[in-house]
Amino acid sequence: MLVNIRKHVMTALLIAAWPAVQAQSAWTLKQCLDTAVVRNKGLLIGRNDLERGRQREQEAKANRLPKLTANAEYKYFTDMPVQFMPLSTFNPMAPEGQFKEAQFGVPHNINANLQLALPIYDPQLHGAVDMVGQGVDLAGLQYSKTQDELFVEVAGLYYNAVVLHHQRAYLDSNLVNAIALLRNMELLHGQLMATGTDVGKVRLQRDQLTTRRAQVDSKYQQVLDALKLAIGLPAERPFAIDPEVRFDPERTYAGATVAELELLKHQGYLLNTELRTIRRSGYLPSLRLFASYGTNGFGYDKAPNEFLTFHPVGFGGLQLSYPLFGGTVVHRKARQKELELRNNELRYALLSEQNGVQAQSARREREIARAFINDRASQVVLAGSIYRQALLQQQQGTASLTDVLLADNALREAQQEYLDAIIDFLRADLDLRKHTGNLTTLN
């Protein structure tokens, strides 16, 4: 049911143990995910909640064990208790209905005993144990859901960083071309073979590319900072990603467990257990074994009859408690729980349908993006060839500067469309993994 946390933990510990000289080496997506499992604070909270649930389960089970308590008590009576006794006790000839006050006991009273209590059967206690056990399962599923959400977040940030890295590389290449073109136009302008307007157009293009390059670099750093935060790395630690785009367009995903659906299903199990416990508490008896053994001490400190004596006392028995009538409380509680259970079933059906629709939509988007990737890659190659030809023709005087600028714009558009196709595929693939329960196969 749960992801193999130990595997992720060991991998991440190996990553954390790398020497400092490798601190700037490129991180793959799998390394980021494995480290996030160990260091992300949200998952750390989830693991603590899971362990707390296990302790609550052990606490509930411990209530089934016998309880042994030791008690001791000392009382000194400044005034002895008064009781009314029938007058006939002292005078057999006294009429009925007449009483006389009498004080009993001695001033010093000491009690010490051991008491044993053992619940033999208690429907509420047994139901509580079952509910807490299912609560542990729910905590585990909630952890899996949180981990899935973290995987989606980390993978999304990682994909954005990869695309921005390639976008920055494209801009670097385009900027080199623009600088070379500007240098050439300035030479032509010095030879009176190009106008100042032509030089201004190329300079404007270079400045626009420089500004765009700075914007992309700033956004890239922001994404890396967000990725480090999600992974759990300190902000000051050097960090770089592996820019290689890894994806398998032909890969298919079989349906697996979706944590959110499993969470709702187990919530239904818990509601059923609660409903069963409520109903049983309304008509099933509880039976308890109890026993006590100790001593009672009595003392008197007035001369000449001082004494202190102890007398053992012990007993054992069974206590049966059967609910005869508790108003309509149990019925109302059961009705509320039935409605909760029905809502849970409706939410499960709704989420299951939504998940199926979203998975199918992600498959379609993935197929469309997959078809576009090869097409857009070919367009980048073609646009680059056209740009180089236009530049050569412009140098030979057979093409105008406008032709070169148009070819350059077409190249940049083809590059951006290629990157858009890749990010569309990666996002659709990530959605498909999420809705088919295959997030743990990310690498």
MARDO-72472 format. One record per residue (C-alpha): residue number from 1; residue in three letters; x negated, y, z. Coordinates in nm, 3 decimals. Example, Ala and Ser with C-alpha at 12.3 -4.5 7.8 and 13.67 -1.06 7.14 Angstrom:
# MARDO-72472
> 1	ALA	-1.230	-0.450	0.780
> 2	SER	-1.367	-0.106	0.714
# end
This chain:
# MARDO-72472
> 1	MET	0.000	0.000	0.000
> 2	LEU	-0.276	0.243	0.092
> 3	VAL	-0.570	0.335	-0.130
> 4	ASN	-0.892	0.163	-0.028
> 5	ILE	-1.021	0.448	0.187
> 6	ARG	-1.333	0.262	0.292
> 7	LYS	-1.455	0.242	-0.069
> 8	HIS	-1.416	0.617	-0.115
> 9	VAL	-1.575	0.687	0.222
> 10	MET	-1.887	0.482	0.148
> 11	THR	-1.928	0.642	-0.194
> 12	ALA	-1.891	0.991	-0.052
> 13	LEU	-2.135	0.920	0.228
> 14	LEU	-2.393	0.820	-0.032
> 15	ILE	-2.324	1.147	-0.212
> 16	ALA	-2.364	1.344	0.110
> 17	ALA	-2.693	1.166	0.177
> 18	TRP	-2.855	1.279	-0.146
> 19	PRO	-3.175	1.474	-0.090
> 20	ALA	-3.162	1.850	-0.114
> 21	VAL	-3.353	1.846	-0.442
> 22	GLN	-3.042	1.693	-0.603
> 23	ALA	-2.805	1.950	-0.454
> 24	GLN	-2.767	2.122	-0.790
> 25	SER	-2.722	1.807	-1.000
> 26	ALA	-2.398	1.777	-1.192
> 27	TRP	-2.100	1.622	-1.013
> 28	THR	-1.872	1.386	-1.200
> 29	LEU	-1.498	1.382	-1.139
> 30	LYS	-1.527	1.051	-0.950
> 31	GLN	-1.789	1.195	-0.716
> 32	CYS	-1.564	1.493	-0.649
> 33	LEU	-1.267	1.270	-0.571
> 34	ASP	-1.466	1.035	-0.347
> 35	THR	-1.609	1.327	-0.152
> 36	ALA	-1.266	1.490	-0.121
> 37	VAL	-1.129	1.173	0.039
> 38	VAL	-1.387	1.201	0.316
> 39	ARG	-1.424	1.576	0.362
> 40	ASN	-1.091	1.735	0.270
> 41	LYS	-0.936	1.870	0.589
> 42	GLY	-0.581	1.788	0.480
> 43	LEU	-0.672	1.420	0.446
> 44	LEU	-0.861	1.429	0.775
> 45	ILE	-0.540	1.552	0.940
> 46	GLY	-0.349	1.274	0.765
> 47	ARG	-0.588	1.007	0.896
> 48	ASN	-0.557	1.145	1.248
> 49	ASP	-0.176	1.134	1.217
> 50	LEU	-0.199	0.776	1.095
> 51	GLU	-0.414	0.674	1.391
> 52	ARG	-0.179	0.861	1.627
> 53	GLY	0.109	0.659	1.483
> 54	ARG	-0.077	0.334	1.550
> 55	GLN	-0.130	0.441	1.910
> 56	ARG	0.241	0.520	1.944
> 57	GLU	0.320	0.172	1.812
> 58	GLN	0.095	0.016	2.077
> 59	GLU	0.260	0.235	2.340
> 60	ALA	0.606	0.116	2.235
> 61	LYS	0.494	-0.248	2.246
> 62	ALA	0.342	-0.191	2.591
> 63	ASN	0.690	-0.112	2.724
> 64	ARG	0.770	-0.483	2.679
> 65	LEU	0.501	-0.580	2.930
> 66	PRO	0.576	-0.621	3.301
> 67	LYS	0.525	-0.315	3.518
> 68	LEU	0.369	-0.356	3.862
> 69	THR	0.364	-0.064	4.105
> 70	ALA	0.235	-0.025	4.458
> 71	ASN	0.430	0.201	4.696
> 72	ALA	0.357	0.322	5.048
> 73	GLU	0.560	0.554	5.268
> 74	TYR	0.537	0.688	5.623
> 75	LYS	0.821	0.872	5.798
> 76	TYR	0.831	1.033	6.139
> 77	PHE	1.183	1.112	6.260
> 78	THR	1.207	1.412	6.490
> 79	ASP	1.580	1.340	6.510
> 80	MET	1.704	0.990	6.456
> 81	PRO	1.978	0.930	6.201
> 82	VAL	2.331	0.925	6.345
> 83	GLN	2.587	0.665	6.246
> 84	PHE	2.950	0.623	6.351
> 85	MET	3.027	0.283	6.498
> 86	PRO	3.372	0.143	6.580
> 87	LEU	3.441	0.196	6.948
> 88	SER	3.540	-0.169	6.969
> 89	THR	3.173	-0.256	6.917
> 90	PHE	3.101	-0.126	7.267
> 91	ASN	3.441	-0.191	7.426
> 92	PRO	3.640	-0.483	7.290
> 93	MET	3.954	-0.336	7.446
> 94	ALA	3.925	-0.008	7.257
> 95	PRO	4.200	0.063	7.001
> 96	GLU	4.127	0.052	6.629
> 97	GLY	4.049	0.371	6.447
> 98	GLN	3.826	0.515	6.717
> 99	PHE	3.451	0.557	6.666
> 100	LYS	3.148	0.650	6.866
> 101	GLU	2.831	0.822	6.754
> 102	ALA	2.515	0.614	6.775
> 103	GLN	2.150	0.669	6.686
> 104	PHE	1.947	0.381	6.542
> 105	GLY	1.582	0.324	6.476
> 106	VAL	1.246	0.438	6.604
> 107	PRO	1.058	0.756	6.515
> 108	HIS	0.772	0.590	6.326
> 109	ASN	0.859	0.409	6.002
> 110	ILE	0.602	0.263	5.760
> 111	ASN	0.694	0.097	5.432
> 112	ALA	0.455	-0.065	5.183
> 113	ASN	0.545	-0.291	4.891
> 114	LEU	0.464	-0.416	4.543
> 115	GLN	0.740	-0.388	4.283
> 116	LEU	0.758	-0.584	3.960
> 117	ALA	0.987	-0.495	3.668
> 118	LEU	1.012	-0.687	3.340
> 119	PRO	1.257	-0.607	3.059
> 120	ILE	1.382	-0.941	2.929
> 121	TYR	1.604	-0.793	2.660
> 122	ASP	1.681	-0.430	2.581
> 123	PRO	1.828	-0.346	2.238
> 124	GLN	1.703	0.011	2.251
> 125	LEU	1.352	-0.096	2.349
> 126	HIS	1.329	-0.356	2.071
> 127	GLY	1.471	-0.108	1.823
> 128	ALA	1.216	0.154	1.930
> 129	VAL	0.930	-0.089	1.865
> 130	ASP	1.063	-0.161	1.514
> 131	MET	1.112	0.209	1.441
> 132	VAL	0.766	0.307	1.557
> 133	GLY	0.614	0.027	1.347
> 134	GLN	0.794	0.155	1.040
> 135	GLY	0.685	0.504	1.135
> 136	VAL	0.324	0.387	1.099
> 137	ASP	0.404	0.261	0.749
> 138	LEU	0.559	0.598	0.671
> 139	ALA	0.249	0.777	0.797
> 140	GLY	0.038	0.559	0.568
> 141	LEU	0.260	0.639	0.271
> 142	GLN	0.253	1.008	0.359
> 143	TYR	-0.126	0.985	0.360
> 144	SER	-0.117	0.823	0.015
> 145	LYS	0.115	1.099	-0.110
> 146	THR	-0.117	1.367	0.028
> 147	GLN	-0.413	1.193	-0.134
> 148	ASP	-0.231	1.179	-0.469
> 149	GLU	-0.156	1.550	-0.445
> 150	LEU	-0.521	1.617	-0.366
> 151	PHE	-0.634	1.405	-0.663
> 152	VAL	-0.405	1.606	-0.893
> 153	GLU	-0.543	1.932	-0.753
> 154	VAL	-0.908	1.827	-0.778
> 155	ALA	-0.868	1.677	-1.127
> 156	GLY	-0.682	1.988	-1.249
> 157	LEU	-0.954	2.218	-1.121
> 158	TYR	-1.224	1.992	-1.262
> 159	TYR	-1.062	1.986	-1.606
> 160	ASN	-1.027	2.365	-1.601
> 161	ALA	-1.394	2.399	-1.511
> 162	VAL	-1.497	2.166	-1.796
> 163	VAL	-1.291	2.361	-2.050
> 164	LEU	-1.420	2.695	-1.922
> 165	HIS	-1.775	2.561	-1.944
> 166	HIS	-1.726	2.473	-2.311
> 167	GLN	-1.546	2.798	-2.376
> 168	ARG	-1.843	2.982	-2.232
> 169	ALA	-2.077	2.779	-2.454
> 170	TYR	-1.870	2.873	-2.760
> 171	LEU	-1.882	3.238	-2.659
> 172	ASP	-2.258	3.218	-2.616
> 173	SER	-2.289	3.079	-2.967
> 174	ASN	-2.054	3.343	-3.107
> 175	LEU	-2.240	3.615	-2.922
> 176	VAL	-2.570	3.499	-3.077
> 177	ASN	-2.406	3.518	-3.419
> 178	ALA	-2.268	3.865	-3.346
> 179	ILE	-2.607	3.994	-3.227
> 180	ALA	-2.777	3.854	-3.537
> 181	LEU	-2.508	4.008	-3.759
> 182	LEU	-2.542	4.343	-3.581
> 183	ARG	-2.918	4.338	-3.628
> 184	ASN	-2.872	4.266	-3.997
> 185	MET	-2.612	4.542	-4.037
> 186	GLU	-2.838	4.793	-3.862
> 187	LEU	-3.118	4.705	-4.108
> 188	LEU	-2.880	4.749	-4.400
> 189	HIS	-2.758	5.077	-4.256
> 190	GLY	-3.120	5.194	-4.228
> 191	GLN	-3.161	5.112	-4.598
> 192	LEU	-2.838	5.298	-4.676
> 193	MET	-2.680	4.971	-4.789
> 194	ALA	-2.413	4.968	-4.513
> 195	THR	-2.202	5.237	-4.358
> 196	GLY	-2.198	5.345	-3.997
> 197	THR	-1.840	5.219	-3.979
> 198	ASP	-1.959	4.868	-4.067
> 199	VAL	-2.220	4.884	-3.794
> 200	GLY	-1.957	5.009	-3.549
> 201	LYS	-1.724	4.720	-3.633
> 202	VAL	-1.994	4.462	-3.566
> 203	ARG	-2.104	4.641	-3.246
> 204	LEU	-1.743	4.645	-3.126
> 205	GLN	-1.717	4.271	-3.193
> 206	ARG	-2.039	4.212	-2.997
> 207	ASP	-1.914	4.420	-2.704
> 208	GLN	-1.580	4.238	-2.703
> 209	LEU	-1.758	3.902	-2.697
> 210	THR	-1.984	4.022	-2.414
> 211	THR	-1.683	4.132	-2.211
> 212	ARG	-1.500	3.809	-2.282
> 213	ARG	-1.809	3.609	-2.186
> 214	ALA	-1.826	3.789	-1.850
> 215	GLN	-1.454	3.727	-1.787
> 216	VAL	-1.484	3.356	-1.864
> 217	ASP	-1.794	3.327	-1.646
> 218	SER	-1.613	3.497	-1.355
> 219	LYS	-1.315	3.266	-1.395
> 220	TYR	-1.546	2.966	-1.415
> 221	GLN	-1.709	3.060	-1.084
> 222	GLN	-1.366	3.108	-0.924
> 223	VAL	-1.260	2.760	-1.035
> 224	LEU	-1.583	2.611	-0.899
> 225	ASP	-1.523	2.784	-0.564
> 226	ALA	-1.167	2.648	-0.552
> 227	LEU	-1.299	2.302	-0.642
> 228	LYS	-1.557	2.314	-0.361
> 229	LEU	-1.284	2.416	-0.118
> 230	ALA	-1.062	2.124	-0.225
> 231	ILE	-1.354	1.881	-0.201
> 232	GLY	-1.456	2.010	0.140
> 233	LEU	-1.799	2.146	0.050
> 234	PRO	-1.933	2.463	0.213
> 235	ALA	-1.893	2.773	-0.002
> 236	GLU	-2.266	2.851	-0.001
> 237	ARG	-2.370	2.508	-0.130
> 238	PRO	-2.497	2.503	-0.493
> 239	PHE	-2.253	2.315	-0.709
> 240	ALA	-2.227	2.224	-1.076
> 241	ILE	-2.005	1.988	-1.272
> 242	ASP	-2.081	1.744	-1.547
> 243	PRO	-1.950	1.928	-1.856
> 244	GLU	-1.904	1.615	-2.065
> 245	VAL	-1.540	1.570	-2.164
> 246	ARG	-1.443	1.213	-2.080
> 247	PHE	-1.111	1.071	-2.189
> 248	ASP	-0.979	0.764	-2.362
> 249	PRO	-0.703	0.858	-2.609
> 250	GLU	-0.607	0.494	-2.653
> 251	ARG	-0.569	0.413	-2.284
> 252	THR	-0.227	0.307	-2.157
> 253	TYR	-0.098	0.291	-1.802
> 254	ALA	0.113	0.017	-1.651
> 255	GLY	0.376	0.115	-1.399
> 256	ALA	0.241	0.107	-1.043
> 257	THR	0.349	0.222	-0.699
> 258	VAL	0.438	0.591	-0.686
> 259	ALA	0.370	0.714	-0.334
> 260	GLU	0.660	0.959	-0.325
> 261	LEU	0.912	0.691	-0.425
> 262	GLU	0.765	0.443	-0.177
> 263	LEU	0.789	0.708	0.092
> 264	LEU	1.162	0.752	0.029
> 265	LYS	1.214	0.376	0.019
> 266	HIS	1.048	0.327	0.358
> 267	GLN	1.242	0.620	0.499
> 268	GLY	1.549	0.418	0.404
> 269	TYR	1.411	0.117	0.593
> 270	LEU	1.357	0.336	0.898
> 271	LEU	1.711	0.478	0.878
> 272	ASN	1.850	0.124	0.856
> 273	THR	1.657	0.026	1.166
> 274	GLU	1.779	0.333	1.353
> 275	LEU	2.138	0.258	1.251
> 276	ARG	2.105	-0.104	1.364
> 277	THR	1.959	0.004	1.699
> 278	ILE	2.239	0.254	1.756
> 279	ARG	2.506	-0.005	1.684
> 280	ARG	2.344	-0.268	1.906
> 281	SER	2.311	-0.026	2.194
> 282	GLY	2.690	0.014	2.187
> 283	TYR	2.780	-0.349	2.247
> 284	LEU	2.473	-0.552	2.345
> 285	PRO	2.371	-0.587	2.711
> 286	SER	2.027	-0.527	2.855
> 287	LEU	1.870	-0.769	3.100
> 288	ARG	1.589	-0.686	3.341
> 289	LEU	1.394	-0.895	3.593
> 290	PHE	1.284	-0.723	3.911
> 291	ALA	1.103	-0.829	4.228
> 292	SER	0.956	-0.665	4.535
> 293	TYR	0.740	-0.781	4.823
> 294	GLY	0.609	-0.573	5.111
> 295	THR	0.632	-0.491	5.477
> 296	ASN	0.825	-0.254	5.699
> 297	GLY	0.659	-0.112	6.008
> 298	PHE	0.839	0.031	6.311
> 299	GLY	0.667	0.216	6.592
> 300	TYR	0.751	0.382	6.922
> 301	ASP	0.502	0.601	7.110
> 302	LYS	0.675	0.678	7.440
> 303	ALA	0.550	0.517	7.761
> 304	PRO	0.594	0.261	7.890
> 305	ASN	0.741	0.087	7.579
> 306	GLU	0.488	0.173	7.309
> 307	PHE	0.485	-0.067	7.018
> 308	LEU	0.408	-0.094	6.642
> 309	THR	0.544	-0.400	6.464
> 310	PHE	0.551	-0.501	6.098
> 311	HIS	0.801	-0.729	5.930
> 312	PRO	0.768	-0.871	5.578
> 313	VAL	1.042	-0.809	5.323
> 314	GLY	1.071	-0.953	4.975
> 315	PHE	1.337	-1.006	4.713
> 316	GLY	1.381	-1.076	4.343
> 317	GLY	1.667	-1.066	4.104
> 318	LEU	1.812	-0.999	3.760
> 319	GLN	1.987	-0.684	3.651
> 320	LEU	2.241	-0.705	3.370
> 321	SER	2.376	-0.388	3.219
> 322	TYR	2.665	-0.407	2.972
> 323	PRO	2.814	-0.099	2.804
> 324	LEU	3.192	-0.111	2.847
> 325	PHE	3.287	0.232	2.723
> 326	GLY	3.066	0.527	2.637
> 327	GLY	3.316	0.753	2.473
> 328	THR	3.269	0.789	2.097
> 329	VAL	2.904	0.891	2.119
> 330	VAL	2.768	0.570	1.964
> 331	HIS	3.023	0.582	1.682
> 332	ARG	2.939	0.944	1.600
> 333	LYS	2.567	0.875	1.603
> 334	ALA	2.613	0.575	1.377
> 335	ARG	2.825	0.779	1.135
> 336	GLN	2.559	1.049	1.116
> 337	LYS	2.292	0.789	1.046
> 338	GLU	2.509	0.630	0.774
> 339	LEU	2.532	0.967	0.599
> 340	GLU	2.156	1.015	0.628
> 341	LEU	2.106	0.671	0.477
> 342	ARG	2.339	0.750	0.189
> 343	ASN	2.156	1.077	0.118
> 344	ASN	1.827	0.888	0.121
> 345	GLU	1.961	0.644	-0.139
> 346	LEU	2.079	0.932	-0.357
> 347	ARG	1.744	1.111	-0.327
> 348	TYR	1.562	0.791	-0.420
> 349	ALA	1.781	0.737	-0.726
> 350	LEU	1.742	1.102	-0.831
> 351	LEU	1.365	1.103	-0.784
> 352	SER	1.331	0.770	-0.966
> 353	GLU	1.523	0.906	-1.265
> 354	GLN	1.325	1.230	-1.263
> 355	ASN	0.999	1.041	-1.240
> 356	GLY	1.096	0.825	-1.539
> 357	VAL	1.191	1.129	-1.749
> 358	GLN	0.873	1.314	-1.654
> 359	ALA	0.659	1.009	-1.734
> 360	GLN	0.819	0.979	-2.076
> 361	SER	0.770	1.351	-2.139
> 362	ALA	0.404	1.323	-2.036
> 363	ARG	0.358	1.032	-2.279
> 364	ARG	0.497	1.240	-2.566
> 365	GLU	0.282	1.541	-2.481
> 366	ARG	-0.021	1.316	-2.451
> 367	GLU	0.042	1.165	-2.794
> 368	ILE	0.086	1.509	-2.952
> 369	ALA	-0.232	1.640	-2.791
> 370	ARG	-0.422	1.327	-2.895
> 371	ALA	-0.320	1.382	-3.258
> 372	PHE	-0.424	1.746	-3.237
> 373	ILE	-0.771	1.685	-3.091
> 374	ASN	-0.928	1.525	-3.398
> 375	ASP	-0.752	1.771	-3.626
> 376	ARG	-0.871	2.071	-3.424
> 377	ALA	-1.225	1.930	-3.406
> 378	SER	-1.232	1.907	-3.787
> 379	GLN	-1.105	2.263	-3.811
> 380	VAL	-1.390	2.384	-3.587
> 381	VAL	-1.644	2.219	-3.817
> 382	LEU	-1.472	2.363	-4.124
> 383	ALA	-1.441	2.713	-3.973
> 384	GLY	-1.811	2.706	-3.878
> 385	SER	-1.905	2.608	-4.233
> 386	ILE	-1.685	2.886	-4.377
> 387	TYR	-1.843	3.141	-4.141
> 388	ARG	-2.195	3.043	-4.242
> 389	GLN	-2.102	3.060	-4.610
> 390	ALA	-1.939	3.402	-4.564
> 391	LEU	-2.248	3.526	-4.380
> 392	LEU	-2.475	3.399	-4.657
> 393	GLN	-2.253	3.553	-4.923
> 394	GLN	-2.249	3.882	-4.735
> 395	GLN	-2.629	3.880	-4.724
> 396	GLN	-2.630	3.814	-5.101
> 397	GLY	-2.383	4.096	-5.159
> 398	THR	-2.100	3.872	-5.287
> 399	ALA	-1.883	3.905	-4.976
> 400	SER	-1.780	4.204	-4.768
> 401	LEU	-1.822	4.256	-4.398
> 402	THR	-1.447	4.213	-4.361
> 403	ASP	-1.479	3.861	-4.503
> 404	VAL	-1.746	3.780	-4.243
> 405	LEU	-1.541	3.920	-3.957
> 406	LEU	-1.232	3.730	-4.072
> 407	ALA	-1.436	3.408	-4.091
> 408	ASP	-1.574	3.476	-3.743
> 409	ASN	-1.223	3.530	-3.602
> 410	ALA	-1.107	3.209	-3.771
> 411	LEU	-1.398	3.021	-3.610
> 412	ARG	-1.314	3.153	-3.266
> 413	GLU	-0.945	3.069	-3.309
> 414	ALA	-1.037	2.713	-3.417
> 415	GLN	-1.264	2.675	-3.114
> 416	GLN	-0.993	2.798	-2.878
> 417	GLU	-0.730	2.572	-3.035
> 418	TYR	-0.967	2.275	-2.998
> 419	LEU	-1.017	2.352	-2.629
> 420	ASP	-0.641	2.402	-2.585
> 421	ALA	-0.578	2.059	-2.740
> 422	ILE	-0.826	1.900	-2.500
> 423	ILE	-0.679	2.066	-2.190
> 424	ASP	-0.326	1.976	-2.309
> 425	PHE	-0.432	1.613	-2.341
> 426	LEU	-0.603	1.608	-2.003
> 427	ARG	-0.306	1.770	-1.828
> 428	ALA	-0.058	1.536	-1.995
> 429	ASP	-0.280	1.240	-1.906
> 430	LEU	-0.296	1.359	-1.546
> 431	ASP	0.085	1.394	-1.532
> 432	LEU	0.125	1.047	-1.680
> 433	ARG	-0.110	0.900	-1.419
> 434	LYS	0.084	1.079	-1.146
> 435	HIS	0.426	0.953	-1.258
> 436	THR	0.305	0.596	-1.317
> 437	GLY	0.104	0.565	-0.994
> 438	ASN	-0.238	0.550	-1.160
> 439	LEU	-0.414	0.847	-1.002
> 440	THR	-0.666	0.621	-0.828
> 441	THR	-0.809	0.524	-1.168
> 442	LEU	-0.940	0.876	-1.228
> 443	ASN	-1.313	0.888	-1.299
# end
